[in-house]
Each structure stands twice: as structure tokens, then as C-alpha cells.
Amino acid sequence: MAGVESRLVGGECPYFGCVPSKMMIRAANLLAEAGRVNGMAGRAQAEPSWDPVARRIRDEATDNWNDTVAADRFTGKGGHLFRGNGRITGPGEVRVDRKGDGVDVLRARRGIVINTGTVPAIPPIPGLAETPYWTNREAIQATRVPESLIVLGGGAIGAELAQVFARFGARVTIIEALGRLVPPEEPEAGELLAAVFGSQGIDVRTGVSATHISHDGVGFGVKLAEGEALTAIELLIATGRKANLADLGLETVGIDVNARFVPVDERMRAAPGVWAIGDIVGHGAFTHMSTYHAGIVIADILGEQRHGAEYHAVPKVTFTDPEIGSVGLTEAQAREQGMDLRISVSQIPSSARGWIHKAGNDGFIKLVQDAGRGILVGATSAGPVGGEVLSMLTLAVHARVPVQRLREMIYAYPTFHRAVEDALRDMTD
Ligand SMILES: Cc1cc2nc3c(=O)[nH]c(=O)nc-3n(C[C@H](O)[C@H](O)[C@H](O)COP(=O)(O)OP(=O)(O)OC[C@H]3O[C@@H](n4cnc5c(N)ncnc54)[C@H](O)[C@@H]3O)c2cc1C
């Protein structure tokens, strides 16, 4: 097997995405927990320092952005690694441009798997291109916390990093063009985050857009459509991701080069002898989606029996504090599909565990039931461990467990997931 990689073996997640960002979040949450000691467990005063965070990301997460360990793991299993830019040149053929150091031509007996991921989507705001803005890559490599930071985009990546830098002392403003934070999530999630962020001193501006961006050598100026002008030392662009499909030679195997994502069937087949997986197929930009797809392709290539790709129970977690976990359809998406719905929301603070937890107990459980089938088609779990509580909801949506059976099961007392039982109890039939 040949693997072609133009940058770092392992992709975005271990070097610039999930892993280092979750290390930052872990550190930021420790500071938040220290702040919660007062009034509940005595007195504590934490002095934030970014040095151990930057060091941990450099040394433990990314090996100083060196992929030797990952590359050795791949070649140790018998893979042949080709470093350079890969381009399909016809059925079963890939040319690897070794960036000025020659060209390799690979011929596949079984097939080609395209897994080129995404890059940050940079909005065409006048002035922006001429400024030294951050994307997730610069934010992850930050060796100091800026005194002030504007985050353009209030989706999962923007919200997570905004809270991290705020907890380490930056004055943070989030600008989100849509009406709420984490727009793909339930409205309650965006409202909750806006309230929590506001109480933590983050300036959240929703429904506003930037019209001009400048940099004077020291800091950024961001003009808003309403006429207001904001300033900050750093600017993080977190306005979404764009599939890496340019110059891959897709047309040589009959794949539409102008499509936003690569169309695939349930076995991830994009063309005869060509599979596509991960962010580029447009079913959610998550590491677990990419590895899920990989399992399907491996089974297909090896001729093993396996269920084709299903997307009715895709879980996702925004690792803010509170965490926002969600699975399946939102209420609005389910309504668009014409389902007869039963909706129920329970509040974490009024659950037994939430009441015990007290400081930092913000959150809720929202369930979306398709009454016609008597099953959950979507759920949101926001709270201190919202991403963990999500697991049982993911199972319920995935396996289409009847709501009646969910009501009949036993929920350990006093856990956060008992708020699921509260929501089920309050759900009208
Ligand atoms: C800040 C941040 C936080 C995130 N947090 C999470 C999280 O908590 N949980 C989660 O599930 N997801 C998270 N994600 C998303 C996750 O990182 C991506 O969904 C995941 O990395 C996508 O995997 P992939 O296999 O599709 O592609 P990628 O990981 O993007 O890998 C694609 C690889 O292909 C290479 N490549 C591209 N074109 C070529 C070419 N022509 N030739 C050779 N090589 C090429 C690239 O260099 C790259 O290494 C986060 C992302 C960011 C930015």
C-alpha cells in the first residue's frame, strides 16, 4: 500500500485540530474549576500561564509538528510513504510531485482512496488578505496569549478557542454573522453559550458581519456593517472549512471538479476504483467521520461484509464549557422533513446531579422524537460532561430504540445522564 502526504502524516487533527485544541481546553477548564473553588471548597487563586500549555502541545501532542512517529507507524505496518503533492492522472494512476525533488508515478492494482481533508475557508472581506490573521494553525502554535483577540466565526472551532484564550486572560470578542453561536446546533445551545460566555467576560456579537479589516503593524481594526469599529492585537478567522479538492486531477476519473464535496455512494465509492472519505465528502468534518469512512472502504476493498455508510446518528461535540453534544436531527431539521414531533427539554441545574454540582452546572438535554415511529431522531446534551452523556443518546438514535423502552430503563443516581430520564418523563405522547 502506498500513502501520499504533502505535509504531515496524520492530517489536521493531531497537529492543528482536535488533539492540541483539547489540550488547551483541558488547561483552560482547570483554571475555570479553580475559580469555582471559592464559595464551595475554600479559597483558590490560579495564576494562568500559557507556557505549560504551549510546551505540552509542542512536546506531547505534535512532537514540534514533526510526524516521524506517525510515519514510522505507517511504514512499520508495511505501507510505503511518498512525500509530496499527489494528483490523479488517470484510472489507477497517481503522480507525486516531490516539490522540486522529482516525480513518482504510482499505479494502483486495487484502487485509489482520496482523503485530502479541508483547509480554513477565508472570507473575501476587504483588507483581510493583506493582514497577518490567524487561522486555527497559528492559534494552535501560539506561544503567548494575546492581550486581546477578535474571533471571526462563532462555530465550534471559534467558540472553543475563544473560551480558551479568554480563560487565559485575553479580552475576547466573537463576531458571528448568523443570529447565534454554534449555528448548526439547536437554538438553545447557542443561547446557552452566549449567556455563559457573556458571564465570563467574552463579548459575543451575533447577527453582525465584518465589512473591512486592517492591520497597522501592531493590531487589527475590524469594521462592522453597523459602522462600529473594533480593535484587537490578534484576529482569528474561524469561518468554516473548505474541501481540499483543487488540482487533484478528479476530472481524469470522471469526478465533478466543481462540486463542493466529492459525491460518493454508501460504500464511499466516487468512481470505478476510486473511494473518497473524510471531510471532503461533506457528511461532517469530524475525525470520527473520517475513521468511520475508512472502515467502510477497507471492508469494501477486502470484500468483507459491512453495513454501508449511514448518517442518521452522527454525533458531534463542541468542547466548550459547557460541552455541547448533539446527535441526529435538530428540531428544525426534523420539522423540515415533515415529521410529527414531540420535543422535550430538561435543565441540568434542576436535575439532582446538576444541583449537587452547583458552580458550572449550566446545561440541558433536548430530545426530538418522531412520534410516528416512537423513536428519538435527534438529541442535544449540553452540560459539564455533555459530550459523554451524548453516548447513550447516540446509541438510542443509532439503534432506533423505542422511546417507551428508554423510559423503562434504569438511570444511575445521581448522574448527569439522569436528565435524559427527566426529559423523557416530561415528553408528551
Ligand atoms: C481547531 C480544530 C479542532 C477540531 N476539533 C475536532 C474534534 O474535537 N473532534 C473531531 O472529530 N474533529 C475535530 N476537528 C476536525 C478534524 O480535524 C477533521 O475533521 C479531520 O482532521 C478530517 O480528517 P480527514 O481525514 O478528512 O483529513 P485531514 O485530517 O485534513 O487530512 C488530510 C491530509 O491530506 C493531505 N493532502 C491534501 N491534499 C494532498 C495532496 N494533493 N497530496 C498529498 N497530500 C494531500 C493534507 O496535508 C492532510 O495531511 C477539528 C478541526 C480543527 C481545525
The ligand as a MOL file (V3000), in Angstrom:
LIG
                    3D

  0  0  0     0  0            999 V3000
M  V30 BEGIN CTAB
M  V30 COUNTS 53 58 0 0 0
M  V30 BEGIN ATOM
M  V30 1 C -9.1850 23.5720 15.6140 0
M  V30 2 C -9.8780 22.2940 15.1990 0
M  V30 3 C -10.4170 21.4820 16.1760 0
M  V30 4 C -11.0440 20.2940 15.8020 0
M  V30 5 N -11.5610 19.5070 16.7820 0
M  V30 6 C -12.1710 18.3510 16.4520 0
M  V30 7 C -12.6790 17.4880 17.4530 0
M  V30 8 O -12.5800 17.7850 18.6560 0
M  V30 9 N -13.2700 16.3330 17.0820 0
M  V30 10 C -13.3860 15.9940 15.7550 0
M  V30 11 O -13.9340 14.9260 15.4650 0
M  V30 12 N -12.9260 16.7880 14.7780 0
M  V30 13 C -12.3100 17.9580 15.0880 0
M  V30 14 N -11.8010 18.7520 14.0950 0
M  V30 15 C -11.9780 18.3350 12.6940 0
M  V30 16 C -10.9330 17.2970 12.2870 0
M  V30 17 O -9.6440 17.7950 12.4950 0
M  V30 18 C -11.1360 16.9330 10.8210 0
M  V30 19 O -12.4720 16.5620 10.6160 0
M  V30 20 C -10.2420 15.7780 10.4320 0
M  V30 21 O -8.8850 16.1010 10.5800 0
M  V30 22 C -10.5290 15.4340 8.9700 0
M  V30 23 O -9.8240 14.2840 8.6390 0
M  V30 24 P -9.5950 13.9320 7.1140 0
M  V30 25 O -9.0650 12.5470 7.1730 0
M  V30 26 O -10.7980 14.1840 6.3080 0
M  V30 27 O -8.4910 14.9590 6.5720 0
M  V30 28 P -7.2560 15.7480 7.1830 0
M  V30 29 O -7.0450 15.4500 8.6120 0
M  V30 30 O -7.4630 17.1780 6.8270 0
M  V30 31 O -6.0390 15.1550 6.3890 0
M  V30 32 C -5.8890 15.3690 5.0080 0
M  V30 33 C -4.4210 15.2380 4.6650 0
M  V30 34 O -4.2840 15.2170 3.2500 0
M  V30 35 C -3.1120 15.9520 2.8980 0
M  V30 36 N -3.2530 16.3720 1.4920 0
M  V30 37 C -4.1650 17.2290 0.9720 0
M  V30 38 N -4.0220 17.3130 -0.3730 0
M  V30 39 C -2.9970 16.4910 -0.6900 0
M  V30 40 C -2.3800 16.1400 -1.9170 0
M  V30 41 N -2.7790 16.6350 -3.0930 0
M  V30 42 N -1.3370 15.2720 -1.8830 0
M  V30 43 C -0.9140 14.7310 -0.7210 0
M  V30 44 N -1.4710 15.0390 0.4790 0
M  V30 45 C -2.5110 15.8830 0.4830 0
M  V30 46 C -3.0840 17.0880 3.8890 0
M  V30 47 O -1.7690 17.5970 4.0210 0
M  V30 48 C -3.5790 16.3880 5.1720 0
M  V30 49 O -2.4980 15.8910 5.9270 0
M  V30 50 C -11.1530 19.9350 14.4360 0
M  V30 51 C -10.5950 20.7580 13.4450 0
M  V30 52 C -9.9640 21.9270 13.8230 0
M  V30 53 C -9.3760 22.7950 12.7430 0
M  V30 END ATOM
M  V30 BEGIN BOND
M  V30 1 1 1 2
M  V30 2 1 2 3
M  V30 3 2 2 52
M  V30 4 2 3 4
M  V30 5 1 4 5
M  V30 6 1 4 50
M  V30 7 2 5 6
M  V30 8 1 6 7
M  V30 9 1 6 13
M  V30 10 2 7 8
M  V30 11 1 7 9
M  V30 12 1 9 10
M  V30 13 2 10 11
M  V30 14 1 10 12
M  V30 15 2 12 13
M  V30 16 1 13 14
M  V30 17 1 14 15
M  V30 18 1 14 50
M  V30 19 1 15 16
M  V30 20 1 16 17
M  V30 21 1 16 18
M  V30 22 1 18 19
M  V30 23 1 18 20
M  V30 24 1 20 21
M  V30 25 1 20 22
M  V30 26 1 22 23
M  V30 27 1 23 24
M  V30 28 2 24 25
M  V30 29 1 24 26
M  V30 30 1 24 27
M  V30 31 1 27 28
M  V30 32 2 28 29
M  V30 33 1 28 30
M  V30 34 1 28 31
M  V30 35 1 31 32
M  V30 36 1 32 33
M  V30 37 1 33 34
M  V30 38 1 33 48
M  V30 39 1 34 35
M  V30 40 1 35 36
M  V30 41 1 35 46
M  V30 42 1 36 37
M  V30 43 1 36 45
M  V30 44 2 37 38
M  V30 45 1 38 39
M  V30 46 1 39 40
M  V30 47 2 39 45
M  V30 48 1 40 41
M  V30 49 2 40 42
M  V30 50 1 42 43
M  V30 51 2 43 44
M  V30 52 1 44 45
M  V30 53 1 46 47
M  V30 54 1 46 48
M  V30 55 1 48 49
M  V30 56 2 50 51
M  V30 57 1 51 52
M  V30 58 1 52 53
M  V30 END BOND
M  V30 END CTAB
M  END
